[in-house]
Amino acid sequence: MPGFELFGDMERREVQKVLDSGVLMRYGFDGMRNGQWKARELEKALAERMQTRHAQLVSSGTAALTVAMASAGVGAGDEVILPTFTFVASFEAVLALGAVPVLANIDDTLTLNPESVRQAINPRTKVIMPVHMCGSMADLGALSEIAREHNLLLIEDACQAIGGSYAGKPLGSIGDLGCFSFDYVKTITCGEGGALITNNETYYRHADHFSDHGHDHKGSDRGAEGHPFLGYNYRISELNAAVGVAQIKRLDSFLEIQEQNYRILEEAIRDIPTVSLRRVPQSGIQNYSFLNFFMDTGAMARKAHKALLEAGVDGCFYWFDNNWHYHRKWEHLKNQVSLGKLPQEVQDRLSGMEDQDFSLSDQWMGKAISVLIKIGWSENEVTTRASRLQKVLKGL
Ligand SMILES: *Cc1c(COP(=O)(O)O)cnc(C)c1O
């Protein structure tokens, strides 16, 4: 998955242009910048690639989630439905707004189970946030329908699935808003950075202002710009954006390599009787950043994970035991361990999460294993890896 594997001359050239101009900020300094507007350039390229009207760059994927929700009016006490399998960033972004993360079960897609989402909806629910984990997507058809039915926002976290699609549309472009991360380990990177995409003019305008202290970006004098509402600073720097300008041009070639490597590994394991592949929703196309599969039992999966690592198959994950991506280890969230006080309303509604029944999630996650697909592997590395994977899983 990581774009940093193929980081090189193209990225260096774009960064050099920014260094030569000396303007490291994305706004203002028009006269000094030698026509270099890297953040704008990347926003244009991203919107085009994702077939949306707008893209707004921000400082991280986490920031993209916060800004996306804020731009659509999510605030204190609003409930956001998230899957039990995601990166901690998802609930951090919600808490940053004084809103309340509500966890719902996953299914054999390793993403939100639409039925569990239905059960989690109440009058305070404002957002359904599917997270397209490990390269594949949630059932966006079913989730869009639920969102429409209950008049909820659908905000896609596509941080781990950039380049994938559903029903012919790029992931991230299907919900009201979609979010990407360009941190150092994602499919394409800016070093640090993120973006939201949307077709909604108002959300875009809000995101543009909100991520820059509320600046309305009207006129040429930053000091004289208006502040129609409160904002924060979630800006990306020109240096980071410059890296992304080069990387997005390479996205489709990265995806091609990723898919090739994925297919070789998939081929090696698909006929093993104790292995079944993760379900990809109908009309969905993965970005192939991970190979995800289930073993017949949880005990087998744990054993397989250990054996794979011992056999030198690195980048192999048993998420069930992972600190950062699965609800079982989120005791800091469940016990509300926060440096300062959380809003009373958030405290009240987080209490009880500890006792929530996530056995449906545990059932699937307990059996799941993911193997990271790298794009820098040589042919020999891929085939060696494929045969090791096959040997270990067959021998269990
Ligand atoms: C990486 C990631 C994020 C956060 O992105 P950052 O740029 O690291 O803040 C959010 N959600 C998911 C699913 C991610 O993988």
The ligand as a Gaussian input file, in Angstrom:
#p B3LYP/6-31G(d) Opt

LIG

0 1
 C       -4.953000       6.592000       8.379000
 C       -6.370000       6.585000       8.678000
 C       -7.035000       7.704000       9.189000
 C       -6.343000       8.930000       9.662000
 O       -5.459000       9.496000       8.793000
 P       -4.234000      10.383000       9.332000
 O       -3.816000      11.087000       8.097000
 O       -3.185000       9.431000       9.825000
 O       -4.750000      11.282000      10.372000
 C       -8.408000       7.640000       9.346000
 N       -9.093000       6.529000       9.051000
 C       -8.484000       5.422000       8.581000
 C       -9.313000       4.233000       8.241000
 C       -7.111000       5.408000       8.397000
 O       -6.516000       4.296000       7.978000

